[in-house]
Amino acid sequence: MDEKKEKKEKKEKKYVIDNAQLMAEWDWEKNKELNLEPHYLTYASNKRPWWKCKEGHEWRDTLSHRTQRGNGCPYCSNHRVYAGFNDLMTTDPQIANEWNFEKNVALKPSDVTRGSSQKMWWKCREGHEWQETINNRTKGSGCPYCSGKRAIPYVNDLQTTNPKLAAEWFYEKNGNLKPNEFLPNSGKKVWWRCKQGHEWQATIRSRNSRNTGCPYCSRILPIVGVTDLQTCNPRLADEWNYEKNGRITPKSFLPGSEKKVWWKCKKGHEWQATINSRMSGRGCPICSSGLRTSFPEYALFYYLTKCGLDVVQSYTEFGYELDIYIPSLKIAIEYDGYFWHKNKIEQDLEKNQKCNRDGVKLYRIREGLPTLNDTSMDYVIEVRDGDFSNVMDEIIGEITNVKVDIDIKRDYVDIENLREQMEKNGSLLVTNPKLAGEWNYERNRKLMPEHVFSNSNKRVWWKCKEGHEWQAQINSRNKGSGCPYCSNHKVMIGFNDLETTNPQLASEWNFEKNAPLTPQDISCGSNKKVWWKCKEGHEWQVQISQRQQGSGCPYCAGQRAIAGKNDLQTLNPSLFAEWNYEKNISVDPQKIMPNSHKKVWWKCKEGHEWQATLHNRSNGRGCPYCSRKKVLRGENDLQTVMPILAEEWNYEKNENLKPSDFLPQSNKKVWWKCSQGHEWEARIQERYKGHRCPYCTGWLRNEVINIDTGEVFESFSKAAKKYNTYIASISRCCKGNQKTAGGYHWKYYAEDDKK
């Protein structure tokens, strides 16, 4: 048992003797002196045997390093120096010739390999000295001075090559750095000082190659107190959001800066925008959404007014709104801001057509939007640019034929003052003070009724005189919508809920079937259909508003059937006997009343099936087939009952009608054809009563003669009309049943009379 265990353990361990690669480098002589045998050494051993590669290099290393890390000969892999084999002097003698022996006192080229990352001193044949790692040198790195990568004083340094630029070197802030230590194309960022005393940082390369000057003198950076935003536009600077902008202030930027920063208007709204766009008139987007009139529109209004024109803002006399309108010229200008018009091409085209119809010349400024290619004159400006000064100059110049001095940045404060005054005059507070009285100041926070127009679609909070609070659009309120609680459009528990306003009705609420809805969740005027349960336990559904108007339990009121009490089966069992169960599958006769107007199927004792309302059946209507009120083929139809009469049916002229489709008593007028071929129209019931062919019987003979006068008439009617007598009298004379008619003798005009 012990022998098997020993063999198993030996089999699991790996020994050096079993590794051909390791055995090929085993140094038998030196390991013998150490008394090491490969038969007994495992891979995990920490012993350090001697090894010898095929190149003859000898070294010591642990078995674990060799087997686990894969370590080989340290000389062949350049991890150790072997003089005459892999040292720098042997592999790269040309680089070794630039070895600086004076400064590299402790090391020689024969002490290092070409792949070493040690940083050493070098000296080229020109006498330049520098530091560089050995491996960078062997990869091709040469003398940085000879290659123009480092400055050589009085040869290629900044001081020598560009003394004018070096004159702006700021020695105080640059410390030990001097202009003769750097090349003109150096990427080093240093301090500069112009002759005006402005200080700034910039790379040497940018100043030398791009010829960049002082950013303050060239208005790239602001001069505090002279060109900064705070100084140039203090009104705009008042909207600077110091909390969100951190350390940067309005003094840090020029008015034309493209820097995107945070702003905060006087109403407390916060947003991000570039300084330049704000200088171009872009205001608070939230305020703009409430007032829907942009700074560009006010700027247009401002400059057009300066030209002495009769300008009207938000003109609505045509039944639609125009941003700016000049009545005397019938000219309108629309500013189509990207935010409001990006999805309104159809509406814009429709307004174009209306203006064209009303003889209004329309100009459009399309901000970041395509031209409409329609009747309007479109001018497109980029959203990112936002500078519409040139477009404004062109439009106003075309309208007035006068060159207008337009400078939005200069006139910014005046335009803002105009805007503030006009917005106040057109605000909800001024135009509808009564509605403004219901403004909810607490919930709307800094937004006031003087900040919005009455036609704004902004949704805000309101508070009625009863203290109810709700949200609604300003324009809907301006059109007349009031408090939804006072008008019962919304429910407020304890005020207008069903439980409060009609507790008696609420007592019939069916809580089980209406769950989770309760009488407190709904108003008495609601049209919602819910379940009810009366004191008798009857359950039904009906709208709340109908119940409020007096509608009660339909079962107690006899309007719905109660099985065993007022249903059809109970009240009229004989009629119930004719109920057609097969065809009335979805109708329960125990749940329907005898006077119901519902149409159902019936089946008489003869097996006839038909549809009729319960109301008609209860009033005595029986089987229509048995009572001959409906045709039942093969039983009561004309074909079956009067087959001889049916033979005179005119199939050609009656087209799809057949004698089997009608009762003999039918009042239908149809065509007939006798055995003599005569054709005529007559009602079926007349034929059923015995009326025969009018031609064969003489009723429709064409001609009659007055025997006394010899006059011939083509019909009885014409003869009777002339002699003021009756058609029947003349007919009886012709048949020999009467002597005279109208005082004359008559007979049929025969063929013999014609001869």
VOGU-3710 file (C-alpha; in Angstrom, 3 decimals, decimal comma):
1> mdekkekkek> 0,000/0,000/0,000  2,905/2,389/0,871  4,671/1,530/-2,387  1,564/2,443/-4,444  1,232/5,755/-2,602  4,919/6,533/-3,177  4,607/5,757/-6,902  1,487/7,934/-7,160  3,216/10,900/-5,454  6,275/10,460/-7,665
11> kekkyvidna> 4,062/10,385/-10,725  2,309/13,641/-9,727  5,583/15,574/-9,118  7,598/16,870/-12,056  11,356/16,368/-11,988  14,123/18,120/-13,874  15,337/14,847/-15,357  12,028/14,617/-17,278  12,477/18,068/-18,965  14,671/17,719/-22,060
21> qlmaewdwek> 15,052/21,512/-22,492  16,299/21,996/-18,917  18,566/18,965/-19,119  20,146/20,395/-22,309  21,356/23,393/-20,230  22,233/21,454/-17,009  25,838/22,186/-15,938  26,941/18,750/-14,705  30,400/19,819/-13,510  29,381/22,756/-11,332
31> nkelnlephy> 26,204/21,107/-10,041  28,188/18,052/-8,996  30,252/20,292/-6,724  26,963/21,500/-5,211  25,836/17,894/-4,843  22,690/18,526/-6,984  21,102/15,696/-8,953  18,309/16,296/-11,583  16,669/12,992/-10,615  15,651/14,366/-7,216
41> ltyasnkrpw> 14,950/18,023/-8,001  11,300/19,015/-8,692  10,021/22,068/-10,563  9,000/23,692/-7,282  12,480/23,490/-5,784  14,161/26,741/-4,632  17,649/25,331/-5,273  19,875/27,452/-7,564  21,676/25,063/-9,919  24,202/26,115/-12,518
51> wkckeghewr> 23,161/26,330/-16,150  25,063/26,581/-19,413  23,484/27,667/-22,745  24,570/26,587/-26,198  26,632/29,801/-26,481  28,656/28,686/-23,453  27,281/31,319/-21,075  27,092/30,127/-17,445  24,702/31,389/-14,780  22,699/30,364/-11,725
61> dtlshrtqrg> 18,906/30,477/-11,397  16,207/28,696/-9,350  14,186/25,871/-10,874  10,932/27,719/-10,115  12,110/30,758/-12,117  13,070/28,577/-15,043  9,907/26,480/-15,100  7,256/28,988/-13,989  8,584/32,248/-15,475  10,305/30,708/-18,449
71> ngcpycsnhr> 13,650/32,387/-17,668  16,398/31,548/-20,139  19,985/32,681/-20,551  20,220/36,264/-19,147  23,100/37,103/-21,496  21,415/35,923/-24,684  18,286/37,880/-23,643  20,356/41,006/-22,809  19,262/41,047/-19,182  22,901/40,823/-18,130
81> vyagfndlmt> 26,023/42,250/-19,682  28,635/39,921/-21,077  31,677/41,872/-22,210  32,527/41,143/-25,784  29,091/39,626/-26,439  26,190/42,030/-25,748  27,759/45,122/-24,194  27,227/48,524/-25,873  30,881/48,792/-26,872  30,587/45,505/-28,774
91> tdpqianewn> 27,087/45,923/-30,315  27,068/49,690/-31,044  30,660/51,015/-31,152  29,569/54,218/-32,989  27,176/55,182/-30,179  29,765/54,106/-27,578  32,170/56,638/-29,134  29,801/59,440/-27,894  29,972/58,110/-24,305  30,737/60,978/-21,896
101> feknvalkps> 33,392/59,344/-19,702  33,822/62,483/-17,578  30,197/62,626/-16,475  29,544/58,836/-16,529  32,353/58,133/-14,030  30,976/54,894/-12,552  30,049/53,178/-15,835  31,701/52,352/-19,161  30,097/51,289/-22,496  31,234/47,730/-21,773
111> dvtrgssqkm> 29,165/47,709/-18,552  25,744/48,212/-20,205  23,590/46,590/-22,907  22,020/48,382/-25,871  18,527/47,846/-24,444  19,222/49,463/-21,073  16,820/52,205/-19,942  19,499/53,948/-17,885  19,853/57,673/-18,563  23,484/58,516/-19,368
121> wwkcreghew> 25,496/61,550/-20,465  26,633/61,854/-24,068  28,967/64,122/-25,979  28,838/64,536/-29,773  31,793/65,403/-31,973  30,686/69,065/-31,875  31,162/69,016/-28,125  27,450/69,246/-27,237  26,567/67,438/-24,026  23,166/66,029/-23,134
131> qetinnrtkg> 21,403/63,249/-21,244  19,440/60,428/-22,864  18,564/56,766/-22,139  20,731/54,109/-23,805  17,785/52,390/-25,513  16,641/55,725/-27,042  20,145/56,226/-28,441  20,158/52,745/-29,995  16,716/53,484/-31,509  18,172/56,411/-33,452
141> sgcpycsgkr> 18,055/59,381/-31,113  21,004/61,694/-31,817  22,339/64,996/-30,559  19,357/67,307/-29,843  21,478/70,395/-30,492  22,796/69,260/-33,865  19,245/68,171/-34,868  17,780/71,536/-33,829  15,702/70,127/-30,970  17,485/72,135/-28,310
151> aipyvndlqt> 18,622/75,702/-28,335  22,261/76,596/-28,815  22,884/79,986/-27,216  23,802/82,695/-29,749  23,049/80,265/-32,619  19,375/79,144/-32,800  17,846/80,240/-29,497  14,825/82,572/-29,251  16,917/85,495/-28,007  19,156/85,281/-31,071
161> tnpklaaewf> 16,576/84,429/-33,759  13,700/86,681/-32,610  14,982/89,449/-30,303  11,752/91,461/-30,806  9,687/88,626/-29,354  12,274/87,971/-26,642  11,820/91,591/-25,584  8,326/90,637/-24,266  9,765/87,831/-22,099  8,425/88,272/-18,555
171> yekngnlkpn> 11,544/87,501/-16,469  9,832/87,960/-13,095  7,169/85,294/-13,596  9,382/82,959/-15,687  11,891/82,593/-12,829  15,133/80,919/-13,950  13,885/80,409/-17,506  15,538/82,619/-20,129  14,822/83,187/-23,848  18,308/81,974/-24,865
181> eflpnsgkkv> 17,492/78,518/-23,460  14,615/77,803/-25,852  14,178/77,272/-29,552  11,681/79,534/-31,366  9,403/76,514/-32,039  9,378/75,267/-28,444  6,022/74,129/-27,057  6,898/75,466/-23,612  4,232/77,733/-22,100  5,770/80,825/-20,504
191> wwrckqghew> 4,749/84,283/-19,300  4,836/87,375/-21,519  4,386/91,088/-20,960  3,608/93,589/-23,722  4,663/97,236/-23,770  1,197/98,157/-22,417  1,949/96,100/-19,326  -0,568/93,302/-20,060  0,541/89,900/-18,738  -0,453/86,507/-20,170
201> qatirsrnsr> 0,726/82,962/-20,796  1,334/81,409/-24,222  3,638/78,816/-25,836  6,820/80,098/-27,480  5,832/78,316/-30,710  2,436/80,051/-30,954  4,028/83,460/-30,493  6,902/82,840/-32,921  5,279/80,858/-35,740  1,727/82,239/-35,625
211> ntgcpycsri> 2,897/85,736/-34,814  0,266/86,017/-32,064  0,429/89,178/-30,039  -1,056/90,412/-26,813  -4,565/88,903/-26,387  -5,677/91,989/-24,470  -4,511/94,489/-27,074  -6,072/92,326/-29,834  -9,334/91,948/-27,817  -9,015/88,193/-27,464
221> lpivgvtdlq> -8,956/88,534/-23,680  -10,776/91,258/-21,750  -9,142/94,192/-20,063  -10,931/94,562/-16,748  -12,601/97,938/-16,523  -12,203/98,585/-20,245  -13,304/95,744/-22,556  -14,803/93,123/-20,205  -18,499/92,171/-20,225  -19,127/93,705/-16,799
231> tcnprladew> -17,927/97,087/-18,038  -19,411/96,982/-21,579  -22,841/95,592/-20,697  -23,592/95,823/-16,962  -27,301/95,063/-17,570  -26,476/91,718/-19,164  -23,831/91,076/-16,485  -26,612/91,407/-13,897  -27,973/88,066/-15,187  -24,635/86,275/-14,589
241> nyekngritp> -25,176/83,085/-12,544  -22,340/83,331/-10,006  -23,334/80,115/-8,207  -23,161/77,847/-11,259  -20,304/79,647/-13,026  -17,958/79,104/-10,084  -14,816/81,215/-10,230  -15,423/82,828/-13,613  -17,059/86,255/-13,602  -18,318/88,752/-16,227
251> ksflpgsekk> -14,950/90,492/-15,868  -13,234/87,381/-17,286  -14,771/87,638/-20,759  -15,218/89,925/-23,715  -18,792/90,717/-24,843  -18,196/88,747/-28,059  -16,925/85,590/-26,342  -18,209/82,192/-27,554  -17,888/80,799/-24,032  -21,022/78,971/-22,874
261> vwwkckkghe> -21,908/79,993/-19,324  -24,853/79,921/-16,910  -27,354/82,766/-16,637  -30,145/83,645/-14,221  -32,841/86,140/-15,208  -34,630/88,439/-12,794  -37,481/85,894/-12,615  -35,106/83,230/-11,313  -34,935/81,074/-14,463  -31,554/79,416/-15,078
271> wqatinsrms> -30,122/78,353/-18,453  -26,900/78,070/-20,468  -25,969/80,195/-23,480  -22,880/81,709/-25,100  -21,993/85,275/-24,131  -22,038/86,313/-27,792  -25,582/84,983/-28,322  -26,752/86,925/-25,261  -25,115/90,064/-26,661  -26,970/89,377/-29,940
281> grgcpicssg> -30,269/89,531/-28,105  -30,959/85,970/-26,970  -32,913/86,222/-23,738  -34,286/83,786/-21,201  -35,862/80,838/-23,081  -38,398/80,260/-20,301  -39,579/83,866/-20,317  -39,697/83,720/-24,128  -41,900/80,619/-23,986  -44,345/82,534/-21,808
291> lrtsfpeyal> -44,327/85,770/-23,802  -43,586/84,193/-27,196  -41,975/87,406/-28,400  -38,229/87,269/-28,975  -35,548/89,932/-28,673  -35,090/90,022/-32,497  -38,749/91,068/-32,880  -38,264/93,924/-30,432  -35,052/94,927/-32,216  -36,970/95,075/-35,525
301> fyyltkcgld> -39,716/97,098/-33,862  -37,099/99,436/-32,341  -35,290/100,236/-35,616  -38,482/100,469/-37,724  -39,914/102,932/-35,202  -36,681/104,929/-35,474  -37,492/105,296/-39,202  -40,802/106,984/-38,320  -43,018/104,105/-39,526  -46,416/103,220/-38,033
311> vvqsytefgy> -45,352/99,860/-36,593  -47,745/97,507/-34,771  -46,587/94,471/-32,832  -48,642/91,246/-32,716  -51,211/92,576/-35,242  -54,442/90,497/-35,288  -56,954/92,555/-37,303  -56,878/90,068/-40,231  -57,930/87,204/-37,966  -54,408/85,847/-37,580
321> eldiyipslk> -51,337/87,195/-35,781  -48,443/88,990/-37,504  -45,277/89,583/-35,453  -44,713/93,053/-36,914  -47,066/94,933/-39,250  -46,828/98,336/-40,966  -50,466/99,283/-41,856  -49,570/102,206/-44,140  -47,409/99,953/-46,352  -49,319/96,669/-45,825
331> iaieydgyfw> -45,984/95,015/-45,019  -45,487/92,351/-42,347  -42,333/90,802/-40,876  -42,274/87,393/-39,185  -39,299/86,226/-37,106  -39,331/82,407/-37,334  -37,192/81,312/-34,385  -35,938/77,738/-34,623  -37,488/76,686/-31,299  -41,032/77,802/-32,204
341> hknkieqdle> -41,109/77,082/-35,949  -39,037/73,906/-36,471  -42,228/71,791/-36,758  -44,609/74,446/-38,156  -43,923/74,517/-41,897  -47,600/73,844/-42,727  -48,794/76,653/-40,426  -46,206/79,047/-41,885  -47,281/78,206/-45,450  -50,925/78,701/-44,458
351> knqkcnrdgv> -50,108/82,167/-43,080  -48,298/82,951/-46,357  -51,481/82,159/-48,288  -53,590/84,314/-45,957  -51,207/87,267/-46,338  -51,240/86,815/-50,116  -55,053/86,742/-50,043  -55,207/89,929/-47,949  -52,627/91,779/-50,084  -49,954/91,798/-47,356
361> klyrireglp> -46,295/91,651/-48,418  -44,596/89,268/-45,989  -40,912/89,114/-45,031  -39,644/86,158/-43,019  -36,386/85,817/-41,057  -35,840/82,040/-40,815  -33,522/81,188/-37,902  -31,771/77,927/-38,791  -34,761/76,899/-40,930  -35,062/76,245/-44,684
371> tlndtsmdyv> -36,753/78,753/-46,973  -40,433/78,083/-47,651  -40,103/78,759/-51,409  -43,549/80,316/-51,337  -45,052/83,809/-51,515  -43,022/85,184/-48,584  -39,549/86,729/-48,942  -37,337/84,492/-46,790  -33,994/85,417/-45,201  -32,090/82,560/-43,513
381> ievrdgdfsn> -29,670/82,993/-40,598  -27,722/80,227/-38,832  -28,809/79,147/-35,359  -25,234/79,069/-34,046  -24,460/82,492/-35,459  -27,690/84,168/-34,429  -26,511/87,557/-35,756  -29,420/88,958/-37,748  -28,043/92,513/-38,023  -27,197/92,167/-41,732
391> vmdeiigeit> -30,586/90,635/-42,548  -32,360/93,352/-40,566  -30,335/96,023/-42,350  -31,308/94,526/-45,730  -35,043/94,233/-44,929  -35,380/97,703/-43,362  -33,334/99,200/-46,207  -35,650/97,620/-48,792  -38,766/98,835/-46,964  -37,615/102,410/-46,282
401> nvkvdidikr> -34,942/102,988/-48,983  -32,911/104,502/-46,148  -29,596/103,314/-44,698  -30,263/102,633/-41,014  -27,503/102,612/-38,395  -28,022/99,170/-36,824  -25,794/98,208/-33,890  -27,529/95,721/-31,595  -24,702/95,546/-29,063  -24,657/99,321/-28,769
411> dyvdienlre> -28,450/99,609/-28,529  -28,915/96,484/-26,384  -29,962/98,394/-23,258  -32,444/100,619/-25,150  -34,017/97,601/-26,864  -34,279/95,778/-23,529  -35,946/98,826/-21,956  -38,434/98,928/-24,850  -39,044/95,217/-24,480  -39,624/95,484/-20,740
421> qmekngsllv> -42,138/98,320/-21,165  -44,047/96,662/-24,025  -44,210/93,330/-22,230  -45,561/95,045/-19,163  -48,242/96,879/-21,190  -49,294/93,672/-22,968  -49,040/91,423/-19,946  -51,858/89,500/-18,317  -51,793/91,899/-15,370  -52,700/94,837/-17,630
431> tnpklagewn> -54,942/93,155/-20,244  -56,959/90,960/-17,868  -56,552/92,169/-14,261  -59,576/90,139/-13,109  -57,958/86,903/-14,261  -54,625/88,038/-12,819  -56,466/88,236/-9,493  -56,580/84,414/-9,465  -52,804/84,113/-9,990  -51,245/81,653/-7,507
441> yernrklmpe> -48,190/83,603/-6,343  -46,974/80,901/-3,947  -46,889/78,061/-6,473  -45,750/80,142/-9,449  -42,868/81,438/-7,323  -40,979/84,165/-9,196  -43,237/84,067/-12,261  -45,681/86,976/-12,064  -48,776/87,914/-14,137  -46,845/90,914/-15,486
451> hvfsnsnkrv> -44,305/88,458/-16,968  -46,738/86,667/-19,297  -49,161/87,526/-22,102  -52,835/86,614/-21,921  -52,527/84,468/-25,096  -49,608/82,425/-23,732  -49,954/78,635/-23,770  -47,798/78,375/-20,660  -49,276/76,170/-17,929  -49,322/77,902/-14,518
461> wwkckeghew> -51,004/77,630/-11,120  -54,257/79,416/-10,212  -56,248/79,974/-7,029  -59,964/80,887/-7,051  -61,834/82,876/-4,392  -62,867/79,574/-2,755  -59,191/78,723/-2,276  -59,110/75,915/-4,857  -55,737/75,460/-6,582  -55,187/73,999/-10,058
471> qaqinsrnkg> -53,002/74,222/-13,166  -54,178/75,489/-16,570  -52,845/77,247/-19,659  -53,050/81,037/-19,537  -54,771/81,315/-22,948  -57,487/78,804/-21,973  -58,223/80,802/-18,831  -58,266/84,023/-20,836  -60,899/82,447/-23,121  -63,183/81,839/-20,160
481> sgcpycsnhk> -62,314/78,534/-18,497  -62,760/78,772/-14,745  -62,121/76,769/-11,614  -62,550/73,042/-12,430  -63,722/72,337/-8,877  -66,355/75,059/-8,745  -67,615/73,891/-12,179  -67,541/70,218/-11,073  -65,031/69,213/-13,750  -62,654/68,033/-11,033
491> vmigfndlet> -63,401/66,477/-7,657  -62,416/67,942/-4,307  -63,293/65,799/-1,307  -65,573/67,618/1,093  -66,604/70,190/-1,510  -68,126/68,718/-4,665  -67,704/64,959/-4,369  -70,802/62,762/-4,535  -70,471/61,733/-0,876  -70,658/65,385/0,197
501> tnpqlasewn> -73,212/66,787/-2,267  -75,680/63,871/-2,361  -75,191/61,486/0,580  -78,564/59,799/-0,061  -77,533/58,862/-3,590  -74,060/57,863/-2,375  -75,740/55,388/0,012  -76,712/53,308/-3,054  -73,079/53,133/-4,258  -72,034/49,550/-5,071
511> feknapltpq> -68,633/49,450/-3,363  -67,909/45,838/-4,358  -68,348/46,318/-8,097  -66,989/49,890/-8,262  -63,788/49,171/-6,302  -61,437/50,965/-5,941  -63,643/53,928/-6,975  -65,636/55,516/-4,126  -68,287/58,302/-3,956  -65,518/60,634/-2,728
521> discgsnkkv> -63,577/60,192/-5,976  -66,251/61,523/-8,283  -68,601/64,482/-8,673  -72,383/64,381/-8,879  -72,330/65,688/-12,471  -70,016/62,992/-13,803  -71,054/61,049/-16,908  -69,153/58,003/-15,700  -71,153/54,780/-15,727  -70,949/52,995/-12,356
531> wwkckeghew> -72,694/50,237/-10,398  -75,514/50,872/-7,913  -77,329/48,771/-5,323  -80,740/49,782/-3,942  -82,113/48,885/-0,503  -83,900/45,889/-2,098  -80,521/44,534/-3,226  -81,053/45,157/-6,961  -77,818/45,918/-8,859  -77,554/47,938/-12,075
541> qvqisqrqqg> -75,298/50,290/-14,040  -76,076/53,871/-15,026  -74,327/57,256/-15,331  -73,937/59,290/-12,137  -75,415/62,365/-13,849  -78,611/60,403/-14,680  -78,976/59,337/-11,072  -78,487/62,955/-9,995  -81,366/63,934/-12,319  -83,731/61,523/-10,551
551> sgcpycagqr> -83,157/58,163/-12,184  -83,805/55,402/-9,643  -83,688/51,625/-9,481  -84,998/50,262/-12,815  -86,160/47,038/-11,137  -88,167/48,757/-8,417  -89,629/51,090/-11,093  -90,704/48,125/-13,233  -88,339/49,064/-16,041  -86,329/45,856/-15,802
561> aiagkndlqt> -87,441/42,282/-15,252  -87,220/40,547/-11,913  -87,301/36,773/-12,336  -90,471/35,254/-10,868  -92,159/38,631/-10,529  -92,501/40,708/-13,712  -90,561/38,761/-16,309  -92,102/37,335/-19,502  -92,164/33,762/-18,261  -94,074/34,732/-15,135
571> lnpslfaewn> -96,554/37,262/-16,594  -97,314/35,661/-19,975  -96,616/31,904/-19,934  -98,658/31,291/-23,136  -96,514/33,780/-25,043  -93,415/32,379/-23,373  -94,382/28,970/-24,860  -93,490/30,371/-28,309  -89,978/31,506/-27,201  -87,343/30,336/-29,716
581> yeknisvdpq> -84,526/29,074/-27,494  -82,311/28,016/-30,381  -82,129/31,460/-31,953  -82,361/33,514/-28,734  -79,216/32,016/-27,225  -77,934/35,295/-25,734  -81,329/36,378/-24,318  -82,721/35,087/-21,036  -86,588/35,197/-21,025  -86,508/35,452/-17,227
591> kimpnshkkv> -84,595/38,740/-17,507  -86,888/40,431/-19,971  -90,255/42,112/-19,513  -93,375/41,524/-21,658  -93,518/45,185/-22,709  -89,894/45,277/-23,851  -89,205/46,703/-27,310  -86,416/44,213/-27,841  -86,790/42,184/-31,034  -86,404/38,425/-30,482
601> wwkckeghew> -87,153/35,144/-32,258  -90,403/33,182/-31,911  -91,633/29,741/-32,975  -95,373/28,907/-33,213  -96,904/25,471/-32,755  -96,832/25,020/-36,546  -93,047/25,420/-36,475  -92,979/28,844/-38,179  -90,059/31,073/-37,061  -90,034/34,873/-37,118
611> qatlhnrsng> -88,758/37,981/-35,323  -90,905/40,462/-33,411  -90,688/42,741/-30,346  -92,078/41,498/-27,043  -94,236/44,625/-26,906  -96,007/43,742/-30,191  -96,440/40,119/-29,179  -97,901/41,160/-25,821  -100,389/43,374/-27,702  -101,783/40,383/-29,588
621> rgcpycsrkk> -99,554/40,019/-32,633  -99,375/36,348/-33,544  -97,582/34,260/-36,132  -97,418/36,286/-39,377  -97,455/33,088/-41,426  -100,472/31,584/-39,754  -102,287/34,937/-40,037  -101,193/35,235/-43,674  -99,263/38,416/-43,101  -96,011/36,914/-44,275
631> vlrgendlqt> -95,247/34,607/-47,156  -94,371/31,035/-46,404  -93,452/29,300/-49,632  -95,272/26,091/-50,300  -97,991/26,997/-47,847  -99,611/30,414/-48,298  -97,887/31,999/-51,263  -99,718/32,853/-54,517  -98,011/30,055/-56,446  -99,264/27,467/-53,959
641> vmpilaeewn> -102,727/28,868/-53,211  -103,697/30,022/-56,773  -101,582/28,033/-59,250  -103,981/28,840/-62,206  -103,678/32,586/-61,520  -99,899/32,209/-61,137  -99,806/30,888/-64,729  -100,641/34,451/-65,941  -97,596/35,892/-64,075  -95,514/38,019/-66,497
651> yeknenlkps> -91,993/36,826/-65,640  -90,317/39,056/-68,238  -91,734/42,340/-67,006  -91,708/41,381/-63,325  -87,998/40,543/-63,624  -86,835/39,000/-60,294  -90,312/38,918/-58,723  -92,010/35,512/-58,522  -95,553/34,463/-57,531  -94,049/32,429/-54,704
661> dflpqsnkkv> -92,805/35,704/-53,143  -96,299/37,100/-52,464  -99,465/36,387/-50,546  -102,718/36,277/-52,584  -103,924/39,291/-50,551  -100,869/41,377/-51,469  -101,477/44,969/-52,567  -98,427/44,799/-54,829  -99,041/45,973/-58,419  -97,386/43,594/-60,929
671> wwkcsqghew> -97,554/42,649/-64,601  -99,741/39,872/-66,009  -100,023/38,079/-69,341  -103,156/36,134/-70,344  -103,351/33,120/-72,671  -104,198/35,534/-75,553  -100,909/37,396/-75,021  -102,460/40,559/-73,571  -100,195/42,338/-71,014  -101,389/44,651/-68,267
681> eariqerykg> -100,691/45,792/-64,688  -102,947/44,992/-61,753  -102,719/44,436/-58,003  -102,377/40,809/-56,854  -105,373/41,061/-54,485  -107,591/42,340/-57,383  -106,646/39,320/-59,475  -107,235/37,107/-56,417  -110,760/38,598/-56,156  -111,549/37,574/-59,744
691> hrcpyctgwl> -110,492/40,433/-61,998  -109,572/39,017/-65,385  -107,793/40,290/-68,472  -109,222/43,761/-69,258  -108,731/43,209/-72,977  -110,513/39,899/-73,098  -113,339/41,324/-71,005  -113,562/44,458/-73,143  -112,502/46,919/-70,485  -109,534/47,985/-72,501
701> rnevinidtg> -110,886/47,683/-76,121  -109,375/50,490/-78,064  -112,321/51,929/-80,115  -116,058/52,635/-79,634  -118,661/54,169/-82,084  -121,650/56,441/-81,481  -124,253/54,676/-83,623  -126,429/57,789/-83,836  -123,738/60,221/-84,964  -121,218/57,832/-86,492
711> evfesfskaa> -118,424/59,292/-84,379  -115,597/56,872/-83,529  -113,653/57,239/-80,233  -110,417/55,446/-79,424  -111,511/54,832/-75,813  -114,521/54,833/-73,465  -113,013/57,696/-71,491  -112,849/60,079/-74,445  -116,404/59,230/-75,519  -117,717/59,682/-71,989
721> kkyntyiasi> -115,929/62,993/-71,639  -117,406/64,465/-74,823  -120,994/63,507/-74,032  -120,705/64,088/-70,314  -121,662/60,581/-69,333  -120,138/57,660/-67,443  -117,602/55,221/-68,884  -119,505/52,345/-67,243  -122,741/53,411/-68,991  -121,141/53,330/-72,456
731> srcckgnqkt> -119,524/49,957/-71,572  -122,899/48,480/-70,601  -124,396/49,704/-73,906  -121,599/47,997/-75,842  -122,212/44,751/-73,942  -125,974/44,947/-74,548  -126,828/45,497/-70,918  -128,144/49,042/-71,456  -129,920/50,773/-74,400  -128,420/54,277/-74,289
741> aggyhwkyya> -125,758/56,289/-72,540  -125,864/60,074/-72,554  -128,934/59,832/-74,844  -127,071/57,880/-77,582  -126,678/54,297/-78,753  -123,199/52,725/-78,607  -121,277/49,660/-79,734  -117,717/48,450/-80,170  -116,113/49,703/-83,357  -115,448/46,413/-85,192
751> eddkk> -113,444/45,614/-88,355  -116,702/45,426/-90,370  -117,566/49,010/-89,423  -114,232/50,145/-90,819  -115,099/48,646/-94,223
//
